[in-house]
Amino acid sequence: MDIDKPTVPGNDTQGDKLKQLAEHLRIFEDRFQNIISGIADGFIIVDMNGIVRIVNPSAALLFNRKPEELTDREPVIPLAEGESIEHAIDCGEIGTRVAEIRTVRTDWEGQQFFLVSLRDITARKRMEEQLHLKQLQLEELNRTLAQKVHEEVEKNRQKEHLLILQNRQAAMGEMIGNIAHQWRQPLTSISLLIQDLGECFDYGDLSREYLDTTISNAMNVIQHMSQTIDDFRNFFKQDKERHAFSVNQVIRRTLSFMETSLRYANVTVHTDTDEDMVVTGLPNELSQVLLNIFGNAKDIFIERKTVNPELRIHSFREGNRTVITVADNGGGIHEDIIGRIFEPYFSHRKTETSTGIGLYMAKTIIEKNMGGRLSAENIEGGAIFRIEI
């Protein structure tokens, strides 16, 4: 007779539950491992004793080691709760990498541990370093560029000053020639007056009245010569400030400088100017521009042997601008060079007195110093220069 073993109610059910819990825990751990293994960032789990328990593949790759080389030992990075830190990691033969590390304390299955996230920021740091280097290079370039710009501006200023000096020297040479022409006739007149006084004295015809008349005539001639010198000196006096002046007076004064040389070249001058036209600017510089234009026309007349050479000078108001035109009948400017006549050192006349800077300086004076415009074009039988101020 068989005797049945006594049974304990519920034993098998409890065992099954434990097996189910163990299976659930295994599944949970597998899922957790899969999750942290698939994350691009590195993760390390460190227990409260400071021992590494889990290292995901991304973290192992960051350290250039296998996961088992990092587990069950102290971490090779600092653990700093709170703000993220940047840490350089020695990766052996591949060099150094920089990781952004953030450590948080959390619970897992009733136990506390440290969850350390690591993000490889090596490329970003290198880019930041390169950007910083480029920024330093850019700052140095800007500094050197500013210095070079300053140096070039200074060079250009010196070149412009030299051009002005050369142009004034050329104008001075022209003026000296004009004065020499203008003084020949007065000096001849004074010489004849002195000779006549001597002859009158020799022949006993010298009276007080004739002496006074002769002295008066001589003094008038000397006064004219003195005025020429004053005009010459004032012409080369540097205009310091802009002020109001009569356009017609500047035109007349400039023509007086060239009176003899224009007459020597048989140039007829026609003027149609407004006596009351007043502008604000630099009269001596305007006179220098006109002197250059008049002188160029005279040289063209002589060079081309122009028959009945003429200069026609006209001044008038056009809106809020004052306009001065100087026209000649010298045959005009060759079409292949008319666009270059205002360039520095350009001259189609290969002569010792032609510097090639006169018209360049004239344009600079009108457009830069006086805020106006200087242009030139051909007309029937000649050329016309137009000054707007």
C-alpha positions as CSV (number, residue, x, y, z in Angstrom):
1,M,0.0,0.0,0.0
2,D,1.3,3.2,-1.2
3,I,1.4,6.1,1.1
4,D,1.2,9.5,-0.6
5,K,3.7,12.3,0.3
6,P,2.1,15.2,1.9
7,T,2.0,18.4,-0.2
8,V,2.6,22.0,0.8
9,P,0.1,24.3,-0.7
10,G,1.6,27.1,-2.9
11,N,5.2,26.0,-3.1
12,D,5.2,25.4,-6.9
13,T,3.5,28.7,-7.5
14,Q,6.0,30.7,-5.5
15,G,8.9,29.1,-7.4
16,D,7.3,29.9,-10.7
17,K,7.0,33.6,-9.6
18,L,10.6,33.7,-8.7
19,K,11.6,32.3,-12.0
20,Q,9.4,34.8,-13.8
21,L,10.9,37.7,-11.8
22,A,14.4,36.5,-12.6
23,E,13.5,36.3,-16.3
24,H,11.9,39.7,-16.2
25,L,15.1,41.1,-14.6
26,R,17.3,39.4,-17.2
27,I,15.1,40.9,-20.0
28,F,15.3,44.3,-18.3
29,E,19.1,44.1,-18.0
30,D,19.4,43.0,-21.6
31,R,17.2,45.8,-22.8
32,F,19.2,48.3,-20.6
33,Q,22.5,46.9,-22.1
34,N,21.1,47.2,-25.6
35,I,19.9,50.8,-24.9
36,I,23.2,52.0,-23.6
37,S,25.1,50.0,-26.2
38,G,23.2,51.7,-29.0
39,I,23.7,55.2,-27.7
40,A,26.3,57.2,-29.6
41,D,27.5,58.9,-26.4
42,G,29.6,57.0,-24.0
43,F,28.1,55.8,-20.7
44,I,29.8,54.4,-17.6
45,I,28.1,53.1,-14.5
46,V,30.1,53.3,-11.3
47,D,29.0,51.9,-8.0
48,M,29.3,53.8,-4.7
49,N,32.6,52.1,-4.0
50,G,34.0,53.8,-7.0
51,I,34.3,50.6,-9.2
52,V,33.2,50.6,-12.8
53,R,30.5,48.1,-13.4
54,I,29.3,48.8,-16.9
55,V,30.9,50.5,-19.9
56,N,29.0,50.9,-23.2
57,P,30.8,50.4,-26.6
58,S,30.9,54.2,-27.3
59,A,32.7,54.8,-24.0
60,A,35.2,52.0,-24.7
61,L,35.8,53.4,-28.2
62,L,36.4,56.9,-26.8
63,F,39.1,55.5,-24.5
64,N,40.4,53.3,-27.4
65,R,40.1,50.2,-25.1
66,K,37.9,47.1,-24.8
67,P,35.0,47.3,-22.3
68,E,36.5,44.5,-20.1
69,E,39.7,46.6,-19.8
70,L,37.7,49.3,-18.0
71,T,35.3,47.4,-15.8
72,D,35.8,46.1,-12.3
73,R,38.3,48.8,-11.5
74,E,38.4,52.5,-10.7
75,P,37.4,54.9,-13.4
76,V,40.2,56.6,-15.4
77,I,38.3,59.9,-15.4
78,P,37.3,62.3,-12.6
79,L,33.7,62.0,-11.2
80,A,32.3,65.5,-10.7
81,E,28.6,65.8,-9.9
82,G,26.8,68.8,-11.1
83,E,28.2,70.9,-14.0
84,S,29.7,69.1,-17.0
85,I,33.5,69.3,-17.3
86,E,35.9,68.9,-20.1
87,H,38.7,66.3,-19.7
88,A,41.6,65.3,-21.9
89,I,41.9,61.5,-22.3
90,D,45.2,59.8,-23.2
91,C,44.2,57.3,-25.9
92,G,47.7,55.9,-26.5
93,E,48.9,55.7,-30.1
94,I,46.0,57.6,-31.5
95,G,46.8,60.6,-29.3
96,T,44.6,62.6,-27.0
97,R,40.8,63.1,-27.1
98,V,38.7,65.6,-25.3
99,A,35.5,64.4,-23.6
100,E,32.7,66.4,-22.1
101,I,31.8,64.5,-18.9
102,R,28.7,64.8,-16.8
103,T,28.1,62.7,-13.7
104,V,24.7,62.2,-11.9
105,R,23.8,60.1,-9.0
106,T,20.7,57.8,-9.4
107,D,19.1,54.7,-8.0
108,W,19.0,51.3,-9.6
109,E,17.3,48.3,-7.9
110,G,17.4,50.1,-4.6
111,Q,21.0,50.9,-4.9
112,Q,22.7,54.2,-5.6
113,F,25.3,54.5,-8.4
114,F,26.9,57.1,-10.6
115,L,25.8,57.4,-14.2
116,V,28.6,59.1,-16.2
117,S,27.9,60.3,-19.7
118,L,30.8,61.1,-22.0
119,R,30.6,63.0,-25.3
120,D,33.6,63.1,-27.7
121,I,34.2,66.8,-28.4
122,T,37.7,66.5,-29.9
123,A,36.6,67.7,-33.3
124,R,34.7,70.6,-31.8
125,K,37.7,71.6,-29.7
126,R,40.0,71.4,-32.7
127,M,37.6,73.5,-34.7
128,E,37.4,76.0,-31.8
129,E,41.2,76.1,-31.7
130,Q,41.4,76.6,-35.4
131,L,38.7,79.3,-35.2
132,H,40.6,81.0,-32.4
133,L,43.8,80.8,-34.5
134,K,42.0,82.1,-37.5
135,Q,40.6,84.9,-35.4
136,L,44.0,85.8,-34.1
137,Q,45.3,85.7,-37.7
138,L,42.4,87.9,-38.8
139,E,43.1,90.4,-36.1
140,E,46.8,90.4,-37.0
141,L,45.8,90.8,-40.7
142,N,43.4,93.7,-39.8
143,R,46.1,95.3,-37.8
144,T,48.7,94.9,-40.5
145,L,46.1,95.9,-43.1
146,A,45.3,99.0,-41.2
147,Q,49.0,99.8,-41.0
148,K,49.4,99.1,-44.7
149,V,46.4,101.3,-45.5
150,H,47.9,104.0,-43.3
151,E,51.3,103.7,-45.1
152,E,49.7,103.7,-48.5
153,V,47.6,106.7,-47.6
154,E,50.7,108.5,-46.4
155,K,52.6,107.4,-49.6
156,N,49.7,108.7,-51.7
157,R,49.6,111.9,-49.7
158,Q,53.4,112.4,-50.3
159,K,52.9,111.6,-54.0
160,E,50.1,114.1,-54.2
161,H,52.2,116.7,-52.4
162,L,55.0,116.0,-54.8
163,L,52.6,116.3,-57.8
164,I,51.4,119.6,-56.4
165,L,54.9,120.8,-56.0
166,Q,55.9,119.7,-59.5
167,N,52.8,121.4,-60.9
168,R,53.5,124.6,-59.0
169,Q,57.1,124.5,-60.2
170,A,56.0,124.1,-63.7
171,A,53.5,126.9,-63.3
172,M,56.2,129.0,-61.7
173,G,58.4,128.4,-64.7
174,E,55.6,129.4,-67.0
175,M,54.9,132.5,-64.8
176,I,58.6,133.5,-64.8
177,G,58.6,133.3,-68.6
178,N,55.4,135.4,-68.8
179,I,56.9,138.0,-66.4
180,A,60.1,138.1,-68.5
181,H,57.9,138.8,-71.6
182,Q,55.8,141.4,-69.7
183,W,58.9,143.2,-68.3
184,R,60.8,143.5,-71.6
185,Q,58.5,146.3,-72.9
186,P,58.3,148.3,-69.6
187,L,62.1,148.0,-69.2
188,T,62.5,149.2,-72.8
189,S,60.2,152.1,-72.1
190,I,62.2,153.1,-69.0
191,S,65.4,152.8,-70.9
192,L,64.1,155.1,-73.6
193,L,62.8,157.6,-71.1
194,I,66.2,157.7,-69.4
195,Q,68.0,158.1,-72.7
196,D,65.6,160.9,-73.7
197,L,66.3,162.7,-70.5
198,G,70.0,162.6,-71.2
199,E,69.5,163.9,-74.8
200,C,67.2,166.7,-73.6
201,F,69.9,167.8,-71.1
202,D,72.6,167.7,-73.7
203,Y,70.6,169.8,-76.1
204,G,69.3,172.2,-73.4
205,D,65.7,171.2,-73.9
206,L,65.2,169.7,-70.4
207,S,62.5,171.7,-68.6
208,R,60.9,171.1,-65.2
209,E,57.6,170.2,-66.8
210,Y,59.2,167.7,-69.2
211,L,61.2,166.2,-66.3
212,D,58.1,165.8,-64.1
213,T,56.2,164.2,-67.0
214,T,59.0,161.8,-67.7
215,I,59.4,160.9,-64.0
216,S,55.6,160.3,-63.8
217,N,55.6,158.0,-66.9
218,A,58.6,156.1,-65.5
219,M,56.9,155.7,-62.1
220,N,53.7,154.4,-63.8
221,V,55.7,151.8,-65.7
222,I,57.6,150.8,-62.5
223,Q,54.2,150.6,-60.6
224,H,52.9,148.3,-63.3
225,M,56.0,146.1,-62.9
226,S,55.6,146.1,-59.2
227,Q,51.9,145.0,-59.5
228,T,53.1,142.1,-61.7
229,I,55.4,140.9,-59.0
230,D,52.6,141.3,-56.4
231,D,50.2,139.3,-58.6
232,F,52.9,136.6,-59.1
233,R,53.6,136.4,-55.3
234,N,49.9,136.2,-54.5
235,F,49.3,133.5,-57.1
236,F,51.8,131.2,-55.4
237,K,50.5,131.9,-51.9
238,Q,48.8,128.8,-50.5
239,D,45.1,129.3,-50.0
240,K,44.4,128.3,-46.4
241,E,40.7,129.0,-46.1
242,R,37.8,129.1,-48.5
243,H,36.3,132.5,-49.0
244,A,34.1,134.5,-51.4
245,F,35.8,135.9,-54.5
246,S,34.9,137.3,-57.9
247,V,35.1,134.8,-60.7
248,N,35.6,137.6,-63.2
249,Q,38.5,139.0,-61.3
250,V,40.3,135.6,-61.2
251,I,39.8,135.2,-64.9
252,R,41.2,138.7,-65.6
253,R,44.1,138.3,-63.3
254,T,45.0,134.9,-64.9
255,L,44.8,136.4,-68.3
256,S,47.1,139.3,-67.2
257,F,49.7,136.7,-66.2
258,M,49.7,135.4,-69.8
259,E,49.0,138.6,-71.6
260,T,52.4,138.9,-73.3
261,S,52.9,135.2,-74.2
262,L,49.3,135.1,-75.6
263,R,50.0,138.2,-77.6
264,Y,53.3,136.7,-78.8
265,A,51.4,133.6,-80.1
266,N,48.9,136.0,-81.8
267,V,46.1,134.5,-79.7
268,T,42.9,136.5,-79.6
269,V,40.9,136.3,-76.3
270,H,37.2,136.8,-76.1
271,T,35.6,137.0,-72.7
272,D,31.9,136.9,-71.8
273,T,31.8,136.9,-68.0
274,D,29.4,138.0,-65.3
275,E,30.9,140.9,-63.4
276,D,28.8,140.2,-60.3
277,M,29.4,136.4,-60.2
278,V,30.8,135.6,-56.7
279,V,31.6,132.1,-55.5
280,T,33.1,130.6,-52.3
281,G,36.3,128.7,-52.7
282,L,40.0,129.0,-53.3
283,P,40.8,131.7,-55.9
284,N,44.5,131.0,-56.3
285,E,43.8,127.4,-57.0
286,L,41.1,128.3,-59.6
287,S,43.6,130.7,-61.2
288,Q,46.2,127.8,-61.3
289,V,43.6,125.7,-63.1
290,L,42.8,128.4,-65.6
291,L,46.5,129.1,-66.2
292,N,47.1,125.5,-67.0
293,I,44.1,125.4,-69.5
294,F,45.2,128.7,-71.1
295,G,48.8,127.5,-71.3
296,N,47.9,124.2,-72.9
297,A,45.8,125.9,-75.6
298,K,48.6,128.4,-76.4
299,D,51.1,125.5,-76.7
300,I,48.6,123.6,-79.1
301,F,48.3,126.8,-81.2
302,I,52.0,127.1,-81.5
303,E,52.6,123.3,-82.1
304,R,49.9,123.1,-84.8
305,K,50.5,126.5,-86.2
306,T,46.9,127.4,-85.9
307,V,45.7,130.2,-88.1
308,N,44.0,133.0,-86.2
309,P,44.1,131.2,-82.8
310,E,41.3,132.1,-80.5
311,L,40.3,131.6,-76.8
312,R,36.7,132.1,-75.8
313,I,36.0,132.3,-72.1
314,H,32.5,132.3,-70.8
315,S,31.2,132.3,-67.2
316,F,27.5,131.9,-66.2
317,R,25.2,130.4,-63.6
318,E,23.5,127.1,-64.2
319,G,21.2,126.2,-61.3
320,N,23.2,126.4,-58.1
321,R,26.5,126.0,-60.0
322,T,28.9,128.5,-61.4
323,V,30.2,127.4,-64.8
324,I,33.3,128.5,-66.6
325,T,34.0,127.3,-70.1
326,V,37.2,127.8,-72.1
327,A,37.0,127.0,-75.8
328,D,39.7,127.1,-78.4
329,N,40.0,126.5,-82.2
330,G,43.2,124.4,-82.0
331,G,41.8,121.4,-83.8
332,G,40.6,119.4,-80.7
333,I,41.9,116.5,-78.7
334,H,42.7,113.3,-80.5
335,E,39.9,110.8,-79.9
336,D,42.3,108.0,-78.8
337,I,43.6,110.1,-75.9
338,I,40.7,112.3,-74.8
339,G,39.8,109.8,-72.1
340,R,43.3,109.9,-70.6
341,I,44.1,113.6,-70.6
342,F,43.4,113.9,-66.8
343,E,45.7,110.9,-65.9
344,P,48.9,111.8,-64.0
345,Y,52.0,111.9,-66.1
346,F,50.1,111.5,-69.3
347,S,51.0,113.9,-72.1
348,H,50.9,113.6,-75.8
349,R,53.4,116.5,-76.2
350,K,56.9,115.1,-75.9
351,T,58.6,118.3,-74.8
352,E,60.9,119.2,-71.9
353,T,58.3,121.6,-70.4
354,S,55.4,119.1,-70.6
355,T,55.2,117.3,-67.2
356,G,51.9,115.5,-67.8
357,I,50.5,116.5,-64.4
358,G,48.9,119.9,-65.2
359,L,45.5,118.6,-66.1
360,Y,45.6,115.9,-63.5
361,M,46.2,118.6,-60.8
362,A,43.6,120.8,-62.4
363,K,41.0,118.1,-62.0
364,T,42.2,117.3,-58.5
365,I,41.9,121.0,-57.5
366,I,38.4,121.4,-58.9
367,E,36.9,118.1,-57.9
368,K,38.7,117.3,-54.6
369,N,39.6,120.7,-53.2
370,M,36.6,122.7,-54.5
371,G,33.9,120.0,-54.7
372,G,33.3,120.8,-58.4
373,R,33.7,119.1,-61.7
374,L,36.2,119.5,-64.6
375,S,35.5,117.9,-68.0
376,A,36.6,118.3,-71.6
377,E,35.2,117.5,-75.0
378,N,35.7,118.3,-78.6
379,I,33.7,120.9,-80.5
380,E,33.8,121.9,-84.1
381,G,37.3,123.0,-84.8
382,G,38.6,122.7,-81.3
383,A,38.1,121.7,-77.7
384,I,36.2,123.1,-74.7
385,F,37.0,122.7,-71.0
386,R,34.1,123.0,-68.6
387,I,34.6,124.0,-64.9
388,E,31.7,123.6,-62.5
389,I,32.0,124.9,-58.9
